[in-house]
Amino acid sequence: MKRHLPWLVVALAGSWVIASWRYPKDLPGDLQVREFATVPVVHNGRVKPIDTTARNVLRIVSNKETFVDSADKRRPAAAWLLDVITPAKEGGCRGDKHAVFRIEHPQLLDGLGLKSREGSRYSFEEFSGKIPDLRESLKRAHDRQTAKQVLDAYEHQLLEFWRHINEYAALANLDVPHIIPPNSGHEWSTLAEAVSRGGQEPHVVAWRSMLQALSANDVPGFNRELASYEELLEKERPGEVRKAAFEARFNEADPFNACKWFYLLGFVLTCLGFLGWSRLLSRTAWGLMAFTFIVHTFALGARIYLSGRPPVTNLYSSAVFIGWAAVLIGLVLERIFRLGAGNIIAAIAGFVTLQIAHILAADGDTMEVLVAVLDTQFWLATHVVCITLGYATTYVAGLLGFLFVIRGTLTTSLTPEVARNLNRMTYGTICFATFFSFVGTVLGGLWADDSWGRFWGWDAKENGALMIVLWNALVLHARWGGLVRERGLALLTVFGNIIVSWSWFGVNQLGVGLHSYGKASGITVTLLAFAASQLVVIGLGWKDPASWKSPLVPRGAGAGKE
Amino acid sequence: MEGERPSLNPMAMALKAVASLRLTVALLGLSIFLVFAGTLAQVDRDIWPVMEQYFRCWIAWIELKIFFPRDWSISGQFPYPGGWLLGTVLLANLLVSHTSRIRVPARGGRLLLGIGTLAIGVALTWIVISHVFEVDSTQKQINPTWRVTLQLLQGGGSAIVLFLGCWLVFRRKAGIVLLHSGIILLMFSELITGLTAEEAIMTIPKGQSSNFVEDRRKVELAIVDTSDPAADAVTAVPEAILAKGGELPVGDLPYTVEVVPGTFTKNSVLKEPGPRDRNPATRGIGLRVIADPKPDVSGVDTNGGVDFRAAYVKLTGKAGGEDLGTWLVSLEATMSDMRQSFKVGTRSYHLSIRFKRTYKSYTVLLRDLRLERYKGSAVARDYSSWVRLEDTPRDAVREARIWMNNPLRYRGETFYQSGIDEEGQSWTALQVVENRGWMVPYVACMIVGVGLLGQFLLHFAGFLRKQSGMV
């Protein structure tokens, strides 16, 4: 029985994944929301299913991809979208009743006449009357933002809230998405645009009938219209229909989320393995994570298929990709050295990066279109992938250093043998990190030369990449010169974590430079906290090795000169 | 000189110090901090002054305030080794440590063969760098991916030959030697670029031609004699001289031009004069507006956020000493098409501060342009310019489509699509860069890449040999 535990766990995880890949269906007599969700539309520059639009907008206003309706039932984003585009008898739309707007700042709640409540989500109906009162402070915040002044938390929330209202209104008016597919020489258009040029096309007729059926609560009518519209699309644009359906299914299955929890489970199993049954649990964890890695790879592939782009195009996908590469390295290291360290790295890297990706997804579409200068498959596939692999490998080295210090100072498990092996892993990883970060950085320079005629411009993001290259070179030279041994190498690589994080997220916080497309807000504090935590680890490892829990014999050979 | 035996020779000791890996590590550490500071400084300052103040200098003055939130108002600065200094010492460290530490294990025929291979490699590299295989993609409509791949392959080819040579000569250290040579090449290329490359912008309205480029970082005071309808006579005074003030060198114009003391400003905005504002102007646009000083523009600007220089100049007739007025000259006025001209005798002049112009031997005609956006999104997908370059003295004509990531190269100059008007209908801006050594980084990248990879493979092969030896 014990022998089979790894296979059992993998089989369980596998069936869970397969089950989640089944796209749910509504009961025949009910409103066919799930079917409706797969209809292709154009939003933010690309063809996608309505499902993605609904999730993106709902995510923006509510930070969730589902909502709880008035009957206290959790329902999919597409159902919310259907209510938002259906006018209500008493004016506004049916969606106005759904408590989806996330409002947390007390001053903003106060201004909107709302009471703080659990979940912090409010319906449009509850506060719409108070919106005009905010006009003055909105204008002030907006002016301050335009003048590039520092905004306080309230002003941030206010502007953010206003953006949410606008997204919501655009959806309610069907200004987005473009729902009418190209025909008779016109490109994708909104319903209003199509109506204004006659509106006799079958697509327009179909959409209008669907909307009428919705207003009249005519469920069978809506379902009938939807079915015939889908038939029409299937005939005209089979490729887009298939892709949109795939994307809706991908959204629903949310494989990255499943991966995240499996990695966490892998972490728990590995840690349990340190207490007992170490070989079995370690094998189980490895098996589970190897399976998860396959799912992770499949999900990455699906994103490449859906976006038609190389794997990394923005911060979100860089997180997913860094996780992927780090997990791969961790699994390979575990296979070679069997120390548990590879497992831990795979688990931590997988879980943390996917969690970061999850947070970054709140910005909206994670497969957004690219500005002209980025629209080059070649450079995206080479420079961006190399740079991201550079981040991943430097982080893996940092994690190894972290493990070295933690195991050495807090446990007795860091025997000289383990220390030497950890060190070899770190050294090998740093070599790869140097290669990827150097080649990636120079390719970036070549890209800049190719688009702007400037190989190196000391731009913030370029500088960040350069710092990683220099740091890795420093670590290698320090080791070759015998300036550091095992402990020193570990401490240096932990500091490398700070440098990579600076390059990955920090420089975006400056809000300057040609690369400010990768922007993210409100993470400066997190970054500083992370840097501080790494410094604490370094401080921990700085102590005299004689006082470490693991008695590390200072070693002359092996860690010194090549 | 192996540096193993203790030596009292001060020369040898100095060399040993310069060659030490300790120094390398220290220099790398210092460089990282410099780059970090130079990044933070961009929050307050434009990229160009930062570059001058941190990287392209011997001593950098690092401001303390850049490390803290800006509303803490911390002042003070400290000296720090600048980019030139760190680069030079790194280079010395690299060269000395390699010549003193790397041994040449090869002997006899092998050494000769190795040196021969290296010579071929160097020759190949030289050929690649001098653009012998250059592909003009705008002429052949080649896919950008292929063009860049070809450029990298050329570099890769010579790098592999160099690696073979290094392997024959240096054996186990082949990769180390090669990759560091690549880094030296890269550093030199950046040095040369920093010293010589010229960047400028050519703005062309649709259907029209242009024969000059503008340097958006420098301005000049231009006095244009427009009396001859066939050709304008331009007298230009560079910014540096304008900033110094005093009487300006204007050649044989019939009047002197003098900057009103203290009126030159690096950045200013035009505004209507208030009742309490001092206005030195007595003629021209200066009667309607005054220049109000402002701090410098921050960060690398993508959309031409420039410093609006302005000054007041006083013109006095050379013959009779008559007052021709005090004029406001301002870049902002020029950019918003506020023109001012005057007559002296029979000749008419136009007076302005404008971006520094360089006239070319060719003209570029903008035949057409296009701006494409993603559907349902304000994001630009592509912008292109169709141009016709005519170089009459050389009897050369080029027709080309220039778009993002697909420049036109002509006689050491490269034309990049840089900007276009909002609607994509009326004008285009091409970045024109003169840099003959643009292939060097491609080659250097491949040399370092091949060196790193080769070294790891050699290392790995050694590791495998050891493993199999142990069994």
Interface residues (C-beta under 8 A of the other chain):
Chain A: V42 H43 N44 G45 R46 V150 V176 P177 H178 E187 W188 V369 L370 V371 A372 V373 D375 T376 Q377 F378 W379 C431 F432 T434 F435 F438 V439 V442 L443 G445 L446 W447 D449 D450 S451 W452 G453 R454 F455 W456 G457 W458 D459 A460 N463 G464 L466 M467 L470 W471 A473 L474 H477 A478 W480 G481 G482 L483 I499 W502 V507 L510 G511 V512 G513 L514
Chain B: S20 L21 R22 T24 V25 L28 G29 S31 I32 V35 F36 G38 T39 L40 Q42 V43 I47 V50 M51 F55 R70 D71 P144 T145 V148 T149 L152 L186 S189 E190 T193 E199 S298 G299 V300 T302 R373 Y374 K375 G376 S377 V379 A380 R381 D382 Y383 M404 N405 P407 T414 Y416 S418 Q431 V432 V433 N435 W438 P441 Y442 A444 C445 V448 G449 L452 L453 F456 H459
